[in-house]
């Protein structure tokens, strides 16, 4: 199982030490860029769920491209 844990910077070192001491746990810190990307993807998925359920209106692709 893979999990993502968000920890304050001042607590991260001690948590990493505990996790690294466990033989059956692999720890790989995320770069800030990857963390941001993952957050943006999660938000996009949530927005798509809202659109599919009718709770949010989709934007027209042509309007979006015209904004660029």
mmCIF file of the N, C-alpha and C atoms, coordinates in Angstrom:
data_MODEL
# 
_entry.id   MODEL 
# 
loop_
_atom_site.group_PDB 
_atom_site.id 
_atom_site.type_symbol 
_atom_site.label_atom_id 
_atom_site.label_alt_id 
_atom_site.label_comp_id 
_atom_site.label_asym_id 
_atom_site.label_entity_id 
_atom_site.label_seq_id 
_atom_site.pdbx_PDB_ins_code 
_atom_site.Cartn_x 
_atom_site.Cartn_y 
_atom_site.Cartn_z 
_atom_site.occupancy 
_atom_site.B_iso_or_equiv 
_atom_site.pdbx_formal_charge 
_atom_site.auth_seq_id 
_atom_site.auth_comp_id 
_atom_site.auth_asym_id 
_atom_site.auth_atom_id 
_atom_site.pdbx_PDB_model_num 
ATOM 1   N N  . UNK A 1 1  ? 0.850   -1.164 0.000   1.00 0.00 ? 1  UNK A N  1 
ATOM 2   C CA . UNK A 1 1  ? 0.000   0.000  0.000   1.00 0.00 ? 1  UNK A CA 1 
ATOM 3   C C  . UNK A 1 1  ? 0.898   1.229  0.000   1.00 0.00 ? 1  UNK A C  1 
ATOM 4   N N  . UNK A 1 2  ? 0.473   2.219  -0.749  1.00 0.00 ? 2  UNK A N  1 
ATOM 5   C CA . UNK A 1 2  ? 1.197   3.485  -0.765  1.00 0.00 ? 2  UNK A CA 1 
ATOM 6   C C  . UNK A 1 2  ? 0.321   4.534  -0.113  1.00 0.00 ? 2  UNK A C  1 
ATOM 7   N N  . UNK A 1 3  ? 0.954   5.367  0.717   1.00 0.00 ? 3  UNK A N  1 
ATOM 8   C CA . UNK A 1 3  ? 0.222   6.454  1.360   1.00 0.00 ? 3  UNK A CA 1 
ATOM 9   C C  . UNK A 1 3  ? 1.041   7.729  1.244   1.00 0.00 ? 3  UNK A C  1 
ATOM 10  N N  . UNK A 1 4  ? 0.366   8.834  1.317   1.00 0.00 ? 4  UNK A N  1 
ATOM 11  C CA . UNK A 1 4  ? 1.009   10.141 1.296   1.00 0.00 ? 4  UNK A CA 1 
ATOM 12  C C  . UNK A 1 4  ? 0.690   10.808 2.622   1.00 0.00 ? 4  UNK A C  1 
ATOM 13  N N  . UNK A 1 5  ? 1.724   11.228 3.323   1.00 0.00 ? 5  UNK A N  1 
ATOM 14  C CA . UNK A 1 5  ? 1.554   11.846 4.635   1.00 0.00 ? 5  UNK A CA 1 
ATOM 15  C C  . UNK A 1 5  ? 2.118   13.256 4.576   1.00 0.00 ? 5  UNK A C  1 
ATOM 16  N N  . UNK A 1 6  ? 1.342   14.220 5.017   1.00 0.00 ? 6  UNK A N  1 
ATOM 17  C CA . UNK A 1 6  ? 1.817   15.599 5.072   1.00 0.00 ? 6  UNK A CA 1 
ATOM 18  C C  . UNK A 1 6  ? 2.183   15.910 6.518   1.00 0.00 ? 6  UNK A C  1 
ATOM 19  N N  . UNK A 1 7  ? 3.433   16.312 6.716   1.00 0.00 ? 7  UNK A N  1 
ATOM 20  C CA . UNK A 1 7  ? 3.964   16.543 8.062   1.00 0.00 ? 7  UNK A CA 1 
ATOM 21  C C  . UNK A 1 7  ? 4.642   17.914 8.088   1.00 0.00 ? 7  UNK A C  1 
ATOM 22  N N  . UNK A 1 8  ? 4.476   18.665 9.171   1.00 0.00 ? 8  UNK A N  1 
ATOM 23  C CA . UNK A 1 8  ? 5.196   19.937 9.270   1.00 0.00 ? 8  UNK A CA 1 
ATOM 24  C C  . UNK A 1 8  ? 6.709   19.705 9.197   1.00 0.00 ? 8  UNK A C  1 
ATOM 25  N N  . UNK A 1 9  ? 7.414   20.629 8.590   1.00 0.00 ? 9  UNK A N  1 
ATOM 26  C CA . UNK A 1 9  ? 8.862   20.488 8.395   1.00 0.00 ? 9  UNK A CA 1 
ATOM 27  C C  . UNK A 1 9  ? 9.606   20.196 9.698   1.00 0.00 ? 9  UNK A C  1 
ATOM 28  N N  . UNK A 1 10 ? 9.188   20.833 10.773  1.00 0.00 ? 10 UNK A N  1 
ATOM 29  C CA . UNK A 1 10 ? 9.917   20.648 12.028  1.00 0.00 ? 10 UNK A CA 1 
ATOM 30  C C  . UNK A 1 10 ? 9.707   19.266 12.655  1.00 0.00 ? 10 UNK A C  1 
ATOM 31  N N  . UNK A 1 11 ? 8.765   18.490 12.144  1.00 0.00 ? 11 UNK A N  1 
ATOM 32  C CA . UNK A 1 11 ? 8.517   17.128 12.644  1.00 0.00 ? 11 UNK A CA 1 
ATOM 33  C C  . UNK A 1 11 ? 8.983   16.066 11.656  1.00 0.00 ? 11 UNK A C  1 
ATOM 34  N N  . UNK A 1 12 ? 9.327   16.470 10.445  1.00 0.00 ? 12 UNK A N  1 
ATOM 35  C CA . UNK A 1 12 ? 9.627   15.512 9.379   1.00 0.00 ? 12 UNK A CA 1 
ATOM 36  C C  . UNK A 1 12 ? 10.862  14.672 9.664   1.00 0.00 ? 12 UNK A C  1 
ATOM 37  N N  . UNK A 1 13 ? 11.902  15.267 10.200  1.00 0.00 ? 13 UNK A N  1 
ATOM 38  C CA . UNK A 1 13 ? 13.148  14.528 10.426  1.00 0.00 ? 13 UNK A CA 1 
ATOM 39  C C  . UNK A 1 13 ? 12.924  13.364 11.382  1.00 0.00 ? 13 UNK A C  1 
ATOM 40  N N  . UNK A 1 14 ? 12.259  13.616 12.487  1.00 0.00 ? 14 UNK A N  1 
ATOM 41  C CA . UNK A 1 14 ? 12.048  12.537 13.459  1.00 0.00 ? 14 UNK A CA 1 
ATOM 42  C C  . UNK A 1 14 ? 11.124  11.459 12.887  1.00 0.00 ? 14 UNK A C  1 
ATOM 43  N N  . UNK A 1 15 ? 10.104  11.852 12.135  1.00 0.00 ? 15 UNK A N  1 
ATOM 44  C CA . UNK A 1 15 ? 9.223   10.858 11.524  1.00 0.00 ? 15 UNK A CA 1 
ATOM 45  C C  . UNK A 1 15 ? 9.982   10.034 10.485  1.00 0.00 ? 15 UNK A C  1 
ATOM 46  N N  . UNK A 1 16 ? 10.823  10.670 9.688   1.00 0.00 ? 16 UNK A N  1 
ATOM 47  C CA . UNK A 1 16 ? 11.619  9.948  8.690   1.00 0.00 ? 16 UNK A CA 1 
ATOM 48  C C  . UNK A 1 16 ? 12.543  8.936  9.375   1.00 0.00 ? 16 UNK A C  1 
ATOM 49  N N  . UNK A 1 17 ? 13.114  9.295  10.523  1.00 0.00 ? 17 UNK A N  1 
ATOM 50  C CA . UNK A 1 17 ? 13.981  8.376  11.255  1.00 0.00 ? 17 UNK A CA 1 
ATOM 51  C C  . UNK A 1 17 ? 13.202  7.142  11.705  1.00 0.00 ? 17 UNK A C  1 
ATOM 52  N N  . UNK A 1 18 ? 12.002  7.364  12.214  1.00 0.00 ? 18 UNK A N  1 
ATOM 53  C CA . UNK A 1 18 ? 11.178  6.247  12.667  1.00 0.00 ? 18 UNK A CA 1 
ATOM 54  C C  . UNK A 1 18 ? 10.809  5.351  11.489  1.00 0.00 ? 18 UNK A C  1 
ATOM 55  N N  . UNK A 1 19 ? 10.364  5.952  10.405  1.00 0.00 ? 19 UNK A N  1 
ATOM 56  C CA . UNK A 1 19 ? 9.964   5.160  9.241   1.00 0.00 ? 19 UNK A CA 1 
ATOM 57  C C  . UNK A 1 19 ? 11.145  4.412  8.630   1.00 0.00 ? 19 UNK A C  1 
ATOM 58  N N  . UNK A 1 20 ? 12.297  5.063  8.557   1.00 0.00 ? 20 UNK A N  1 
ATOM 59  C CA . UNK A 1 20 ? 13.487  4.406  8.002   1.00 0.00 ? 20 UNK A CA 1 
ATOM 60  C C  . UNK A 1 20 ? 13.966  3.251  8.875   1.00 0.00 ? 20 UNK A C  1 
ATOM 61  N N  . UNK A 1 21 ? 13.644  3.281  10.156  1.00 0.00 ? 21 UNK A N  1 
ATOM 62  C CA . UNK A 1 21 ? 14.065  2.201  11.047  1.00 0.00 ? 21 UNK A CA 1 
ATOM 63  C C  . UNK A 1 21 ? 13.232  0.932  10.863  1.00 0.00 ? 21 UNK A C  1 
ATOM 64  N N  . UNK A 1 22 ? 12.131  1.035  10.153  1.00 0.00 ? 22 UNK A N  1 
ATOM 65  C CA . UNK A 1 22 ? 11.267  -0.127 9.913   1.00 0.00 ? 22 UNK A CA 1 
ATOM 66  C C  . UNK A 1 22 ? 11.722  -0.817 8.638   1.00 0.00 ? 22 UNK A C  1 
ATOM 67  N N  . UNK A 1 23 ? 12.049  -2.095 8.753   1.00 0.00 ? 23 UNK A N  1 
ATOM 68  C CA . UNK A 1 23 ? 12.596  -2.827 7.612   1.00 0.00 ? 23 UNK A CA 1 
ATOM 69  C C  . UNK A 1 23 ? 11.583  -3.027 6.485   1.00 0.00 ? 23 UNK A C  1 
ATOM 70  N N  . UNK A 1 24 ? 10.317  -3.049 6.804   1.00 0.00 ? 24 UNK A N  1 
ATOM 71  C CA . UNK A 1 24 ? 9.297   -3.302 5.791   1.00 0.00 ? 24 UNK A CA 1 
ATOM 72  C C  . UNK A 1 24 ? 8.676   -2.029 5.210   1.00 0.00 ? 24 UNK A C  1 
ATOM 73  N N  . UNK A 1 25 ? 9.261   -0.872 5.509   1.00 0.00 ? 25 UNK A N  1 
ATOM 74  C CA . UNK A 1 25 ? 8.737   0.405  5.024   1.00 0.00 ? 25 UNK A CA 1 
ATOM 75  C C  . UNK A 1 25 ? 9.778   1.068  4.149   1.00 0.00 ? 25 UNK A C  1 
ATOM 76  N N  . UNK A 1 26 ? 9.348   1.496  2.958   1.00 0.00 ? 26 UNK A N  1 
ATOM 77  C CA . UNK A 1 26 ? 10.223  2.256  2.068   1.00 0.00 ? 26 UNK A CA 1 
ATOM 78  C C  . UNK A 1 26 ? 9.778   3.711  2.125   1.00 0.00 ? 26 UNK A C  1 
ATOM 79  N N  . UNK A 1 27 ? 10.730  4.602  2.297   1.00 0.00 ? 27 UNK A N  1 
ATOM 80  C CA . UNK A 1 27 ? 10.424  6.027  2.425   1.00 0.00 ? 27 UNK A CA 1 
ATOM 81  C C  . UNK A 1 27 ? 11.094  6.777  1.291   1.00 0.00 ? 27 UNK A C  1 
ATOM 82  N N  . UNK A 1 28 ? 10.303  7.614  0.624   1.00 0.00 ? 28 UNK A N  1 
ATOM 83  C CA . UNK A 1 28 ? 10.847  8.425  -0.459  1.00 0.00 ? 28 UNK A CA 1 
ATOM 84  C C  . UNK A 1 28 ? 10.218  9.809  -0.353  1.00 0.00 ? 28 UNK A C  1 
ATOM 85  N N  . UNK A 1 29 ? 10.985  10.812 0.066   1.00 0.00 ? 29 UNK A N  1 
ATOM 86  C CA . UNK A 1 29 ? 10.419  12.154 0.180   1.00 0.00 ? 29 UNK A CA 1 
ATOM 87  C C  . UNK A 1 29 ? 10.055  12.717 -1.197  1.00 0.00 ? 29 UNK A C  1 
ATOM 88  N N  . UNK A 1 30 ? 9.020   13.520 -1.245  1.00 0.00 ? 30 UNK A N  1 
ATOM 89  C CA . UNK A 1 30 ? 8.606   14.185 -2.479  1.00 0.00 ? 30 UNK A CA 1 
ATOM 90  C C  . UNK A 1 30 ? 9.303   15.529 -2.599  1.00 0.00 ? 30 UNK A C  1 
ATOM 91  N N  . UNK A 1 31 ? 9.619   15.876 -3.827  1.00 0.00 ? 31 UNK A N  1 
ATOM 92  C CA . UNK A 1 31 ? 10.120  17.231 -4.051  1.00 0.00 ? 31 UNK A CA 1 
ATOM 93  C C  . UNK A 1 31 ? 8.932   18.178 -3.952  1.00 0.00 ? 31 UNK A C  1 
ATOM 94  N N  . UNK A 1 32 ? 9.214   19.436 -3.737  1.00 0.00 ? 32 UNK A N  1 
ATOM 95  C CA . UNK A 1 32 ? 8.139   20.429 -3.654  1.00 0.00 ? 32 UNK A CA 1 
ATOM 96  C C  . UNK A 1 32 ? 7.347   20.466 -4.956  1.00 0.00 ? 32 UNK A C  1 
ATOM 97  N N  . UNK A 1 33 ? 8.038   20.360 -6.084  1.00 0.00 ? 33 UNK A N  1 
ATOM 98  C CA . UNK A 1 33 ? 7.368   20.398 -7.388  1.00 0.00 ? 33 UNK A CA 1 
ATOM 99  C C  . UNK A 1 33 ? 6.405   19.221 -7.550  1.00 0.00 ? 33 UNK A C  1 
ATOM 100 N N  . UNK A 1 34 ? 6.825   18.031 -7.134  1.00 0.00 ? 34 UNK A N  1 
ATOM 101 C CA . UNK A 1 34 ? 5.954   16.860 -7.238  1.00 0.00 ? 34 UNK A CA 1 
ATOM 102 C C  . UNK A 1 34 ? 4.765   16.973 -6.294  1.00 0.00 ? 34 UNK A C  1 
ATOM 103 N N  . UNK A 1 35 ? 4.995   17.520 -5.113  1.00 0.00 ? 35 UNK A N  1 
ATOM 104 C CA . UNK A 1 35 ? 3.897   17.698 -4.157  1.00 0.00 ? 35 UNK A CA 1 
ATOM 105 C C  . UNK A 1 35 ? 2.851   18.654 -4.715  1.00 0.00 ? 35 UNK A C  1 
ATOM 106 N N  . UNK A 1 36 ? 3.313   19.728 -5.350  1.00 0.00 ? 36 UNK A N  1 
ATOM 107 C CA . UNK A 1 36 ? 2.391   20.695 -5.951  1.00 0.00 ? 36 UNK A CA 1 
ATOM 108 C C  . UNK A 1 36 ? 1.621   20.046 -7.093  1.00 0.00 ? 36 UNK A C  1 
ATOM 109 N N  . UNK A 1 37 ? 2.320   19.299 -7.934  1.00 0.00 ? 37 UNK A N  1 
ATOM 110 C CA . UNK A 1 37 ? 1.670   18.618 -9.055  1.00 0.00 ? 37 UNK A CA 1 
ATOM 111 C C  . UNK A 1 37 ? 0.604   17.652 -8.561  1.00 0.00 ? 37 UNK A C  1 
ATOM 112 N N  . UNK A 1 38 ? 0.923   16.879 -7.541  1.00 0.00 ? 38 UNK A N  1 
ATOM 113 C CA . UNK A 1 38 ? -0.051  15.933 -6.998  1.00 0.00 ? 38 UNK A CA 1 
ATOM 114 C C  . UNK A 1 38 ? -1.276  16.655 -6.446  1.00 0.00 ? 38 UNK A C  1 
ATOM 115 N N  . UNK A 1 39 ? -1.063  17.770 -5.785  1.00 0.00 ? 39 UNK A N  1 
ATOM 116 C CA . UNK A 1 39 ? -2.178  18.550 -5.245  1.00 0.00 ? 39 UNK A CA 1 
ATOM 117 C C  . UNK A 1 39 ? -3.062  19.068 -6.373  1.00 0.00 ? 39 UNK A C  1 
ATOM 118 N N  . UNK A 1 40 ? -2.441  19.576 -7.434  1.00 0.00 ? 40 UNK A N  1 
ATOM 119 C CA . UNK A 1 40 ? -3.199  20.101 -8.567  1.00 0.00 ? 40 UNK A CA 1 
ATOM 120 C C  . UNK A 1 40 ? -3.980  18.998 -9.274  1.00 0.00 ? 40 UNK A C  1 
ATOM 121 N N  . UNK A 1 41 ? -3.391  17.823 -9.398  1.00 0.00 ? 41 UNK A N  1 
ATOM 122 C CA . UNK A 1 41 ? -4.096  16.704 -10.025 1.00 0.00 ? 41 UNK A CA 1 
ATOM 123 C C  . UNK A 1 41 ? -5.289  16.290 -9.175  1.00 0.00 ? 41 UNK A C  1 
ATOM 124 N N  . UNK A 1 42 ? -5.092  16.220 -7.850  1.00 0.00 ? 42 UNK A N  1 
ATOM 125 C CA . UNK A 1 42 ? -6.208  15.879 -6.950  1.00 0.00 ? 42 UNK A CA 1 
ATOM 126 C C  . UNK A 1 42 ? -7.349  16.882 -7.101  1.00 0.00 ? 42 UNK A C  1 
ATOM 127 N N  . UNK A 1 43 ? -7.002  18.177 -7.158  1.00 0.00 ? 43 UNK A N  1 
ATOM 128 C CA . UNK A 1 43 ? -8.030  19.211 -7.308  1.00 0.00 ? 43 UNK A CA 1 
ATOM 129 C C  . UNK A 1 43 ? -8.757  19.071 -8.644  1.00 0.00 ? 43 UNK A C  1 
ATOM 130 N N  . UNK A 1 44 ? -8.022  18.743 -9.705  1.00 0.00 ? 44 UNK A N  1 
ATOM 131 C CA . UNK A 1 44 ? -8.635  18.569 -11.021 1.00 0.00 ? 44 UNK A CA 1 
ATOM 132 C C  . UNK A 1 44 ? -9.598  17.384 -11.017 1.00 0.00 ? 44 UNK A C  1 
ATOM 133 N N  . UNK A 1 45 ? -9.206  16.295 -10.374 1.00 0.00 ? 45 UNK A N  1 
ATOM 134 C CA . UNK A 1 45 ? -10.075 15.122 -10.287 1.00 0.00 ? 45 UNK A CA 1 
ATOM 135 C C  . UNK A 1 45 ? -11.341 15.461 -9.512  1.00 0.00 ? 45 UNK A C  1 
ATOM 136 N N  . UNK A 1 46 ? -11.194 16.179 -8.413  1.00 0.00 ? 46 UNK A N  1 
ATOM 137 C CA . UNK A 1 46 ? -12.371 16.575 -7.628  1.00 0.00 ? 46 UNK A CA 1 
ATOM 138 C C  . UNK A 1 46 ? -13.296 17.469 -8.453  1.00 0.00 ? 46 UNK A C  1 
ATOM 139 N N  . UNK A 1 47 ? -12.713 18.383 -9.233  1.00 0.00 ? 47 UNK A N  1 
ATOM 140 C CA . UNK A 1 47 ? -13.518 19.259 -10.078 1.00 0.00 ? 47 UNK A CA 1 
ATOM 141 C C  . UNK A 1 47 ? -14.265 18.447 -11.140 1.00 0.00 ? 47 UNK A C  1 
ATOM 142 N N  . UNK A 1 48 ? -13.600 17.454 -11.712 1.00 0.00 ? 48 UNK A N  1 
ATOM 143 C CA . UNK A 1 48 ? -14.261 16.598 -12.702 1.00 0.00 ? 48 UNK A CA 1 
ATOM 144 C C  . UNK A 1 48 ? -15.417 15.822 -12.067 1.00 0.00 ? 48 UNK A C  1 
ATOM 145 N N  . UNK A 1 49 ? -15.240 15.364 -10.842 1.00 0.00 ? 49 UNK A N  1 
ATOM 146 C CA . UNK A 1 49 ? -16.326 14.659 -10.156 1.00 0.00 ? 49 UNK A CA 1 
ATOM 147 C C  . UNK A 1 49 ? -17.524 15.582 -9.951  1.00 0.00 ? 49 UNK A C  1 
ATOM 148 N N  . UNK A 1 50 ? -17.255 16.847 -9.586  1.00 0.00 ? 50 UNK A N  1 
ATOM 149 C CA . UNK A 1 50 ? -18.344 17.809 -9.395  1.00 0.00 ? 50 UNK A CA 1 
ATOM 150 C C  . UNK A 1 50 ? -19.061 18.090 -10.706 1.00 0.00 ? 50 UNK A C  1 
ATOM 151 N N  . UNK A 1 51 ? -18.315 18.203 -11.791 1.00 0.00 ? 51 UNK A N  1 
ATOM 152 C CA . UNK A 1 51 ? -18.913 18.450 -13.102 1.00 0.00 ? 51 UNK A CA 1 
ATOM 153 C C  . UNK A 1 51 ? -19.770 17.265 -13.516 1.00 0.00 ? 51 UNK A C  1 
ATOM 154 N N  . UNK A 1 52 ? -19.245 16.045 -13.342 1.00 0.00 ? 52 UNK A N  1 
ATOM 155 C CA . UNK A 1 52 ? -19.993 14.845 -13.731 1.00 0.00 ? 52 UNK A CA 1 
ATOM 156 C C  . UNK A 1 52 ? -21.269 14.681 -12.913 1.00 0.00 ? 52 UNK A C  1 
ATOM 157 N N  . UNK A 1 53 ? -21.222 15.105 -11.649 1.00 0.00 ? 53 UNK A N  1 
ATOM 158 C CA . UNK A 1 53 ? -22.407 14.970 -10.802 1.00 0.00 ? 53 UNK A CA 1 
ATOM 159 C C  . UNK A 1 53 ? -23.388 16.122 -10.996 1.00 0.00 ? 53 UNK A C  1 
ATOM 160 N N  . UNK A 1 54 ? -23.011 17.108 -11.815 1.00 0.00 ? 54 UNK A N  1 
ATOM 161 C CA . UNK A 1 54 ? -23.895 18.241 -12.088 1.00 0.00 ? 54 UNK A CA 1 
ATOM 162 C C  . UNK A 1 54 ? -23.827 19.345 -11.051 1.00 0.00 ? 54 UNK A C  1 
ATOM 163 N N  . UNK A 1 55 ? -22.908 19.259 -10.115 1.00 0.00 ? 55 UNK A N  1 
ATOM 164 C CA . UNK A 1 55 ? -22.784 20.272 -9.068  1.00 0.00 ? 55 UNK A CA 1 
ATOM 165 C C  . UNK A 1 55 ? -21.950 21.469 -9.515  1.00 0.00 ? 55 UNK A C  1 
ATOM 166 N N  . UNK A 1 56 ? -21.286 21.322 -10.656 1.00 0.00 ? 56 UNK A N  1 
ATOM 167 C CA . UNK A 1 56 ? -20.472 22.407 -11.181 1.00 0.00 ? 56 UNK A CA 1 
ATOM 168 C C  . UNK A 1 56 ? -20.599 22.398 -12.694 1.00 0.00 ? 56 UNK A C  1 
ATOM 169 N N  . UNK A 1 57 ? -20.565 23.582 -13.295 1.00 0.00 ? 57 UNK A N  1 
ATOM 170 C CA . UNK A 1 57 ? -20.716 23.691 -14.737 1.00 0.00 ? 57 UNK A CA 1 
ATOM 171 C C  . UNK A 1 57 ? -19.345 23.634 -15.405 1.00 0.00 ? 57 UNK A C  1 
ATOM 172 N N  . UNK A 1 58 ? -19.265 22.878 -16.502 1.00 0.00 ? 58 UNK A N  1 
ATOM 173 C CA . UNK A 1 58 ? -18.020 22.767 -17.260 1.00 0.00 ? 58 UNK A CA 1 
ATOM 174 C C  . UNK A 1 58 ? -17.814 24.024 -18.107 1.00 0.00 ? 58 UNK A C  1 
ATOM 175 N N  . UNK A 1 59 ? -16.550 24.335 -18.375 1.00 0.00 ? 59 UNK A N  1 
ATOM 176 C CA . UNK A 1 59 ? -16.217 25.461 -19.240 1.00 0.00 ? 59 UNK A CA 1 
ATOM 177 C C  . UNK A 1 59 ? -16.101 24.971 -20.676 1.00 0.00 ? 59 UNK A C  1 
ATOM 178 N N  . UNK A 1 60 ? -16.443 25.823 -21.608 1.00 0.00 ? 60 UNK A N  1 
ATOM 179 C CA . UNK A 1 60 ? -16.318 25.514 -23.022 1.00 0.00 ? 60 UNK A CA 1 
ATOM 180 C C  . UNK A 1 60 ? -14.841 25.517 -23.411 1.00 0.00 ? 60 UNK A C  1 
ATOM 181 N N  . UNK A 1 61 ? -14.375 24.475 -24.091 1.00 0.00 ? 61 UNK A N  1 
ATOM 182 C CA . UNK A 1 61 ? -12.965 24.355 -24.473 1.00 0.00 ? 61 UNK A CA 1 
ATOM 183 C C  . UNK A 1 61 ? -12.538 25.479 -25.396 1.00 0.00 ? 61 UNK A C  1 
ATOM 184 N N  . UNK A 1 62 ? -13.420 25.895 -26.295 1.00 0.00 ? 62 UNK A N  1 
ATOM 185 C CA . UNK A 1 62 ? -13.078 26.977 -27.224 1.00 0.00 ? 62 UNK A CA 1 
ATOM 186 C C  . UNK A 1 62 ? -12.857 28.290 -26.470 1.00 0.00 ? 62 UNK A C  1 
ATOM 187 N N  . UNK A 1 63 ? -13.694 28.576 -25.481 1.00 0.00 ? 63 UNK A N  1 
ATOM 188 C CA . UNK A 1 63 ? -13.506 29.772 -24.653 1.00 0.00 ? 63 UNK A CA 1 
ATOM 189 C C  . UNK A 1 63 ? -12.181 29.719 -23.909 1.00 0.00 ? 63 UNK A C  1 
ATOM 190 N N  . UNK A 1 64 ? -11.862 28.542 -23.400 1.00 0.00 ? 64 UNK A N  1 
ATOM 191 C CA . UNK A 1 64 ? -10.603 28.372 -22.678 1.00 0.00 ? 64 UNK A CA 1 
ATOM 192 C C  . UNK A 1 64 ? -9.419  28.662 -23.603 1.00 0.00 ? 64 UNK A C  1 
ATOM 193 N N  . UNK A 1 65 ? -9.440  28.105 -24.797 1.00 0.00 ? 65 UNK A N  1 
ATOM 194 C CA . UNK A 1 65 ? -8.340  28.322 -25.741 1.00 0.00 ? 65 UNK A CA 1 
ATOM 195 C C  . UNK A 1 65 ? -8.246  29.778 -26.168 1.00 0.00 ? 65 UNK A C  1 
ATOM 196 N N  . UNK A 1 66 ? -9.378  30.449 -26.284 1.00 0.00 ? 66 UNK A N  1 
ATOM 197 C CA . UNK A 1 66 ? -9.364  31.865 -26.653 1.00 0.00 ? 66 UNK A CA 1 
ATOM 198 C C  . UNK A 1 66 ? -8.747  32.733 -25.559 1.00 0.00 ? 66 UNK A C  1 
ATOM 199 N N  . UNK A 1 67 ? -8.850  32.290 -24.313 1.00 0.00 ? 67 UNK A N  1 
ATOM 200 C CA . UNK A 1 67 ? -8.244  33.027 -23.208 1.00 0.00 ? 67 UNK A CA 1 
ATOM 201 C C  . UNK A 1 67 ? -6.721  32.976 -23.276 1.00 0.00 ? 67 UNK A C  1 
ATOM 202 N N  . UNK A 1 68 ? -6.181  31.909 -23.848 1.00 0.00 ? 68 UNK A N  1 
ATOM 203 C CA . UNK A 1 68 ? -4.734  31.753 -23.947 1.00 0.00 ? 68 UNK A CA 1 
ATOM 204 C C  . UNK A 1 68 ? -4.208  32.686 -25.001 1.00 0.00 ? 68 UNK A C  1 
# 
